[in-house]
Amino acid sequence: MSRLVLMLFICSFASITSYIKDCDENCFFYDIDINRESIKNWPTTCEKVCGNITISSYNTDLTEEELTPVFKNLTKLVGNLKIEYTNFKSLEFLNSNLQFWFDYFNRTGTIVIRANPMLTNVSSLVSWSTYTPFIWHIIDNPKLNFEPYCIARYGFNVDLNVYGNLKDCGCKIVRIGPKSLPYYPNCTRINGGMDNGLKITLVNESMDLSGLLRLKTLIGNIEVYETSLQNISFLENLSLIEFNYTFHWLDIHDNPKLTRLGLGSLKTLLSSYDSRIKEPNMRKRMRLVNNHPDFCITTNELQLLAKHNVEFCFGFEAKLCQNLYRKDGEKVCYFGNLSEMDADCQHIIGDVLVNSYNEGFVKKLENVTHIYGSLAVEGTKGLTDTSFLVNLQQVAAIKLEDDKPLIRFNDNKKLQRVFLQNMRARPWPYGYDGIIEIKGNDLEIFKNQRECLLFQKLTQTSIKYNRLSCGESKPWMSETRTMLHRFSEVTGRYKLPNANSTGNPTNSVTSNPADGQDEEEENGEGSHFGSTAEPEIVATTKLTNNFRNFKIILLCVLVINFPSE
């Protein structure tokens, strides 16, 4: 999905750039306003025109009827559109399939429909499309009921700014700025549909944003940019965001005074299904860039991002706030000297290291549910298992000093059991670092591939065991053959052929158990184990079901790779 989005962006960007440069030399319009004199310079035969259209009663003495034949061939405008202070009743003089483009390198384009006292019909506007970012200002048209048009699909490059009309968008699309703020209807729920939501810009601490304290649910995205705010605590009662198809669900950028978020009640992030991409488990994304240098997020906020596996998108510039207070009252501690740390810590800030010097105090970690840093159990001499991590649910980090995996169990003398029974989410953020690494231990941690895959499935995290993934075949070949023989002895079915056998045996297991596992491992998923049947039967049945259709071909591979016993 990420590659597809990137390819589409590159292709569209290239087409935008060429579109601007490829205007026919006879299809430029250089006049500032449309009036009876300048209209003579309009290239009436061109379908694509490069230039701005500005129609205003201050300098336009043309009627709708007179403009209709002038613009009848126009289908593509590389420029801005402004229609204001006219007595026009409709926009029908413009093509209903009009496409807009703008110079991507300079700034966002604008479409302005403002202060037209007689305007009632803007139905053609719904079919307009913008191929570069545009802000659509539909404002102060006293007879215009724009509400029916708020739910229309305008696409990714449409930023609707609607207020001061007979009817606006209400709680469907909300864009708050200094002039639109008085029109905000104090929503408890905003439904921005697929491409919109809540945008806040150009406001400061002196403005009354208390109406947003009522907001509890948002369907769509949030963007806060170019403000003078120190935090967005006016959204402190927002508890649920349902993410739709957009590049960010949370986009906080270019706020030079912003040091905190303040989303203290946000608990749930959902992803909606979008039939356009047919991807039911859509990714949740965020961007935090160009805010105050001391901008930080709290452990509550980091816990939320990690729990829902939110991805960084185009930048994540934040620190972890050093305040130990949590709204839920759970205890937060810094990791330092384990022997001196309190035994009732539930959240730990810092890189947790258990080694031969402090392994005698590991019971102090039994209440820990979240670690904001990394977890390493390395070089212990007497530790036999990881039962002290019984309540651990999540390991998350904002920044790492190196490329080491976030969770590591390495080079231990007596460690033979690694289990994290309450961990149901992968380390965050998930990438190269978001794996569990187990290597260099004196004793075997996993006796067979099934145990490794089961641990991987339970933790929802890719495992690297002695530098190999659970799905890689070499460490498990002999064990798999033994399991297949045991299964055939118990059931009398699926006899494994001897390397020296001839003929065409029937009902033979012919699959390599490693086939197909690498791809699952990369997605943090393994086989679905957990049956109450014998482990060998469960694992072998899984192999048989997965590869039943490839018996003849894979039999040759199996005979070659498994020498006769």
C-alpha angles and dihedrals in degrees: 000000000000091000091049092052091047093049092048090049093050093046094047091045091052091048092048092052093048091045092059094046096044099065111136111251089236093052101067123112114200104173118110097221138027110240139138092279101040093045087075087070095053111114096234095180095055122099091194118046128183111212143065128284113214118174118178135156088234092070108005120089096172127110128223090254091054093049096049098078091041094060100030094109096042112112101145127043121187097197145038132306126215126176113171143151093011131134092230115140096198144010094230092119086077123073113264090221095052116152123206130207132175140185101279093198096059112044145302117303122239136219110190124191102171141161099350102153097196099040114124106142120068098144093127089060091070091067095049116109133200120208095189127039113292134174111219109208109196101172144150099004099143098198098040119108100199096167096097090057096052094081094050119113108250099165136237099304097057119102107181118208105183126168144124096040127122086267125005131189096282109194096344099083121009126190114172123200134142094281099036096046095086089057095054107122098214095248125200089193130028119197108193096169120215102329110020141049129136125351125179122186143156094015128129141198094271093064121092107248095158091114088074090063088081093060112110105155131039126184107193133022138316125225124178114177144153094013133134093227123134093204141350096235089138082083092055093118094052104116106167135040120183108202119218133185104306137113095253134018089195118030115174112168145146097018103136095191099042112117102156140029102211097200092148098156100042107121109149135052118182133187121218126214115251116197091204092071098022091220110134094185099055120182122254113225139188141183127203112176143141097017127127113315089241094053110141141170125222128241088254091056094044090049090054094050092048095045091055094038094236113189128224110241122191093342146345114204109173143115130215110260112243094217109117094202118111126189091226092055096239115149120256123197137179117238113239127117104012092203091061098040120110115257096224099062113135099177124038126196113204141038108308112216123182113188141147092289098057106020090108090069100049092116086077087072095058094099096046114118101167134031119195099201129025135314122222130173102185138156097003119159106195105023112114103176145004099246089129087073092060095128100037111128107164143014114199135167135183097202134007126205093217141011097265118132114263093239121040136172104181142155098000122157103214105013109128105151125056116178134154101185097177098043108105101156131066121246112277134267092032116221134093089327094048097082137093112246121202118175146131096030117147093228131051112261097188119035095196144002092267092062092050093048092046092053089047092051095047094049094039086225135118113251126214107197114186088342094306130099121243089251097055110107109215101078092049106043100102093040092053093052091052091050091051092052092049091051092051090049092052098044105023088229137111098024113205109231121236116242089243095048122113136199129045110302116203130224091020126158103236106170132110104231092217095058112111095009099100092066092048091049092054089056093051092251132117137176118308103251128163104102119145090232123101111293093237092052093047094049095043094046088053091053093047095050093047097052106026091118094056101054101126098046098039093045088073091052092048094050091049095047097041112056116208117270 
